[in-house]
């Protein structure tokens, strides 16, 4: 299977919302903002580009860890894999 792996580096913009399914599995959701940057060689400075917002959902142990370790405003590196879901 040719899955696409996507990494997003950014800042958490809201508190983690931790919920549980009827069967007791943990599900956490939070939003991540990521701003593109490029270096302007003519002016010798960094230029901010567009900011993109992603909703991240993660399950089970990753959900519990996310709830415990991701404060709003903190930075994170999110990798989309079989345990998480990114929605932009």
mmCIF file of the C-alpha atoms, coordinates in Angstrom:
data_MODEL
# 
_entry.id   MODEL 
# 
loop_
_atom_site.group_PDB 
_atom_site.id 
_atom_site.type_symbol 
_atom_site.label_atom_id 
_atom_site.label_alt_id 
_atom_site.label_comp_id 
_atom_site.label_asym_id 
_atom_site.label_entity_id 
_atom_site.label_seq_id 
_atom_site.pdbx_PDB_ins_code 
_atom_site.Cartn_x 
_atom_site.Cartn_y 
_atom_site.Cartn_z 
_atom_site.occupancy 
_atom_site.B_iso_or_equiv 
_atom_site.pdbx_formal_charge 
_atom_site.auth_seq_id 
_atom_site.auth_comp_id 
_atom_site.auth_asym_id 
_atom_site.auth_atom_id 
_atom_site.pdbx_PDB_model_num 
ATOM 1  C CA . UNK A 1 1  ? 0.000   0.000  0.000  1.00 0.00 ? 1  UNK A CA 1 
ATOM 2  C CA . UNK A 1 2  ? 1.328   3.449  -0.913 1.00 0.00 ? 2  UNK A CA 1 
ATOM 3  C CA . UNK A 1 3  ? 0.268   5.657  1.976  1.00 0.00 ? 3  UNK A CA 1 
ATOM 4  C CA . UNK A 1 4  ? 1.158   9.334  2.057  1.00 0.00 ? 4  UNK A CA 1 
ATOM 5  C CA . UNK A 1 5  ? 2.875   10.552 5.202  1.00 0.00 ? 5  UNK A CA 1 
ATOM 6  C CA . UNK A 1 6  ? 2.407   14.236 6.003  1.00 0.00 ? 6  UNK A CA 1 
ATOM 7  C CA . UNK A 1 7  ? 4.291   16.184 8.665  1.00 0.00 ? 7  UNK A CA 1 
ATOM 8  C CA . UNK A 1 8  ? 3.043   19.511 9.982  1.00 0.00 ? 8  UNK A CA 1 
ATOM 9  C CA . UNK A 1 9  ? 5.192   21.656 12.263 1.00 0.00 ? 9  UNK A CA 1 
ATOM 10 C CA . UNK A 1 10 ? 3.301   24.436 13.998 1.00 0.00 ? 10 UNK A CA 1 
ATOM 11 C CA . UNK A 1 11 ? 1.609   25.715 17.122 1.00 0.00 ? 11 UNK A CA 1 
ATOM 12 C CA . UNK A 1 12 ? -1.355  24.245 18.952 1.00 0.00 ? 12 UNK A CA 1 
ATOM 13 C CA . UNK A 1 13 ? -4.111  26.887 18.804 1.00 0.00 ? 13 UNK A CA 1 
ATOM 14 C CA . UNK A 1 14 ? -6.666  25.434 21.206 1.00 0.00 ? 14 UNK A CA 1 
ATOM 15 C CA . UNK A 1 15 ? -6.866  23.115 24.201 1.00 0.00 ? 15 UNK A CA 1 
ATOM 16 C CA . UNK A 1 16 ? -6.901  19.407 23.434 1.00 0.00 ? 16 UNK A CA 1 
ATOM 17 C CA . UNK A 1 17 ? -10.456 18.031 23.452 1.00 0.00 ? 17 UNK A CA 1 
ATOM 18 C CA . UNK A 1 18 ? -10.268 14.522 24.947 1.00 0.00 ? 18 UNK A CA 1 
ATOM 19 C CA . UNK A 1 19 ? -13.313 12.286 24.560 1.00 0.00 ? 19 UNK A CA 1 
ATOM 20 C CA . UNK A 1 20 ? -14.056 8.608  24.883 1.00 0.00 ? 20 UNK A CA 1 
ATOM 21 C CA . UNK A 1 21 ? -16.006 6.353  22.532 1.00 0.00 ? 21 UNK A CA 1 
ATOM 22 C CA . UNK A 1 22 ? -18.824 4.198  23.943 1.00 0.00 ? 22 UNK A CA 1 
ATOM 23 C CA . UNK A 1 23 ? -16.352 1.288  23.999 1.00 0.00 ? 23 UNK A CA 1 
ATOM 24 C CA . UNK A 1 24 ? -13.934 3.352  26.120 1.00 0.00 ? 24 UNK A CA 1 
ATOM 25 C CA . UNK A 1 25 ? -11.295 4.262  23.519 1.00 0.00 ? 25 UNK A CA 1 
ATOM 26 C CA . UNK A 1 26 ? -9.718  7.713  23.907 1.00 0.00 ? 26 UNK A CA 1 
ATOM 27 C CA . UNK A 1 27 ? -9.980  10.220 21.033 1.00 0.00 ? 27 UNK A CA 1 
ATOM 28 C CA . UNK A 1 28 ? -8.269  13.625 21.190 1.00 0.00 ? 28 UNK A CA 1 
ATOM 29 C CA . UNK A 1 29 ? -8.752  16.548 18.791 1.00 0.00 ? 29 UNK A CA 1 
ATOM 30 C CA . UNK A 1 30 ? -6.872  19.832 18.524 1.00 0.00 ? 30 UNK A CA 1 
ATOM 31 C CA . UNK A 1 31 ? -5.987  22.471 15.920 1.00 0.00 ? 31 UNK A CA 1 
ATOM 32 C CA . UNK A 1 32 ? -2.491  23.277 14.657 1.00 0.00 ? 32 UNK A CA 1 
ATOM 33 C CA . UNK A 1 33 ? -1.465  26.474 12.850 1.00 0.00 ? 33 UNK A CA 1 
ATOM 34 C CA . UNK A 1 34 ? 1.536   26.344 10.533 1.00 0.00 ? 34 UNK A CA 1 
ATOM 35 C CA . UNK A 1 35 ? 2.971   29.397 8.754  1.00 0.00 ? 35 UNK A CA 1 
ATOM 36 C CA . UNK A 1 36 ? 5.210   29.071 5.723  1.00 0.00 ? 36 UNK A CA 1 
ATOM 37 C CA . UNK A 1 37 ? 8.424   31.130 5.699  1.00 0.00 ? 37 UNK A CA 1 
ATOM 38 C CA . UNK A 1 38 ? 11.023  31.943 3.106  1.00 0.00 ? 38 UNK A CA 1 
ATOM 39 C CA . UNK A 1 39 ? 14.314  33.806 3.226  1.00 0.00 ? 39 UNK A CA 1 
ATOM 40 C CA . UNK A 1 40 ? 14.487  36.995 1.135  1.00 0.00 ? 40 UNK A CA 1 
ATOM 41 C CA . UNK A 1 41 ? 18.128  37.140 0.034  1.00 0.00 ? 41 UNK A CA 1 
ATOM 42 C CA . UNK A 1 42 ? 17.814  40.694 -1.297 1.00 0.00 ? 42 UNK A CA 1 
ATOM 43 C CA . UNK A 1 43 ? 16.696  42.104 2.063  1.00 0.00 ? 43 UNK A CA 1 
ATOM 44 C CA . UNK A 1 44 ? 18.449  39.472 4.228  1.00 0.00 ? 44 UNK A CA 1 
ATOM 45 C CA . UNK A 1 45 ? 15.347  38.659 6.263  1.00 0.00 ? 45 UNK A CA 1 
ATOM 46 C CA . UNK A 1 46 ? 12.668  36.014 6.692  1.00 0.00 ? 46 UNK A CA 1 
ATOM 47 C CA . UNK A 1 47 ? 9.237   36.624 5.142  1.00 0.00 ? 47 UNK A CA 1 
ATOM 48 C CA . UNK A 1 48 ? 6.124   35.010 6.600  1.00 0.00 ? 48 UNK A CA 1 
ATOM 49 C CA . UNK A 1 49 ? 3.724   33.441 4.130  1.00 0.00 ? 49 UNK A CA 1 
ATOM 50 C CA . UNK A 1 50 ? 0.212   32.085 4.576  1.00 0.00 ? 50 UNK A CA 1 
ATOM 51 C CA . UNK A 1 51 ? -0.922  30.411 7.784  1.00 0.00 ? 51 UNK A CA 1 
ATOM 52 C CA . UNK A 1 52 ? -2.623  27.051 7.377  1.00 0.00 ? 52 UNK A CA 1 
ATOM 53 C CA . UNK A 1 53 ? -4.830  25.485 10.050 1.00 0.00 ? 53 UNK A CA 1 
ATOM 54 C CA . UNK A 1 54 ? -5.257  21.742 10.517 1.00 0.00 ? 54 UNK A CA 1 
ATOM 55 C CA . UNK A 1 55 ? -7.559  19.742 12.755 1.00 0.00 ? 55 UNK A CA 1 
ATOM 56 C CA . UNK A 1 56 ? -5.736  16.750 14.225 1.00 0.00 ? 56 UNK A CA 1 
ATOM 57 C CA . UNK A 1 57 ? -7.497  13.702 15.646 1.00 0.00 ? 57 UNK A CA 1 
ATOM 58 C CA . UNK A 1 58 ? -5.598  10.958 17.396 1.00 0.00 ? 58 UNK A CA 1 
ATOM 59 C CA . UNK A 1 59 ? -6.661  7.773  19.129 1.00 0.00 ? 59 UNK A CA 1 
ATOM 60 C CA . UNK A 1 60 ? -5.867  5.543  22.115 1.00 0.00 ? 60 UNK A CA 1 
ATOM 61 C CA . UNK A 1 61 ? -2.501  6.122  23.841 1.00 0.00 ? 61 UNK A CA 1 
ATOM 62 C CA . UNK A 1 62 ? -1.550  8.935  21.461 1.00 0.00 ? 62 UNK A CA 1 
ATOM 63 C CA . UNK A 1 63 ? -4.783  10.705 22.446 1.00 0.00 ? 63 UNK A CA 1 
ATOM 64 C CA . UNK A 1 64 ? -3.976  10.368 26.141 1.00 0.00 ? 64 UNK A CA 1 
ATOM 65 C CA . UNK A 1 65 ? -0.402  11.622 25.632 1.00 0.00 ? 65 UNK A CA 1 
ATOM 66 C CA . UNK A 1 66 ? -1.622  14.547 23.508 1.00 0.00 ? 66 UNK A CA 1 
ATOM 67 C CA . UNK A 1 67 ? -4.029  15.597 26.237 1.00 0.00 ? 67 UNK A CA 1 
ATOM 68 C CA . UNK A 1 68 ? -1.284  15.483 28.872 1.00 0.00 ? 68 UNK A CA 1 
ATOM 69 C CA . UNK A 1 69 ? 1.547   17.126 26.913 1.00 0.00 ? 69 UNK A CA 1 
ATOM 70 C CA . UNK A 1 70 ? 0.168   19.646 24.411 1.00 0.00 ? 70 UNK A CA 1 
ATOM 71 C CA . UNK A 1 71 ? -0.677  23.023 25.922 1.00 0.00 ? 71 UNK A CA 1 
ATOM 72 C CA . UNK A 1 72 ? -2.488  25.593 23.827 1.00 0.00 ? 72 UNK A CA 1 
ATOM 73 C CA . UNK A 1 73 ? 0.120   27.877 22.226 1.00 0.00 ? 73 UNK A CA 1 
ATOM 74 C CA . UNK A 1 74 ? 2.861   25.252 22.454 1.00 0.00 ? 74 UNK A CA 1 
ATOM 75 C CA . UNK A 1 75 ? 4.714   23.980 19.422 1.00 0.00 ? 75 UNK A CA 1 
ATOM 76 C CA . UNK A 1 76 ? 4.298   20.515 17.994 1.00 0.00 ? 76 UNK A CA 1 
ATOM 77 C CA . UNK A 1 77 ? 5.340   18.317 15.103 1.00 0.00 ? 77 UNK A CA 1 
ATOM 78 C CA . UNK A 1 78 ? 2.392   16.283 13.844 1.00 0.00 ? 78 UNK A CA 1 
ATOM 79 C CA . UNK A 1 79 ? 2.871   13.284 11.585 1.00 0.00 ? 79 UNK A CA 1 
ATOM 80 C CA . UNK A 1 80 ? -0.160  11.836 9.818  1.00 0.00 ? 80 UNK A CA 1 
ATOM 81 C CA . UNK A 1 81 ? -0.079  8.052  10.118 1.00 0.00 ? 81 UNK A CA 1 
ATOM 82 C CA . UNK A 1 82 ? -2.482  5.205  10.777 1.00 0.00 ? 82 UNK A CA 1 
ATOM 83 C CA . UNK A 1 83 ? -3.167  6.481  14.308 1.00 0.00 ? 83 UNK A CA 1 
ATOM 84 C CA . UNK A 1 84 ? -3.978  10.119 13.566 1.00 0.00 ? 84 UNK A CA 1 
ATOM 85 C CA . UNK A 1 85 ? -6.027  12.117 11.101 1.00 0.00 ? 85 UNK A CA 1 
ATOM 86 C CA . UNK A 1 86 ? -5.234  15.570 9.689  1.00 0.00 ? 86 UNK A CA 1 
ATOM 87 C CA . UNK A 1 87 ? -7.939  17.745 8.214  1.00 0.00 ? 87 UNK A CA 1 
ATOM 88 C CA . UNK A 1 88 ? -6.994  21.070 6.633  1.00 0.00 ? 88 UNK A CA 1 
# 
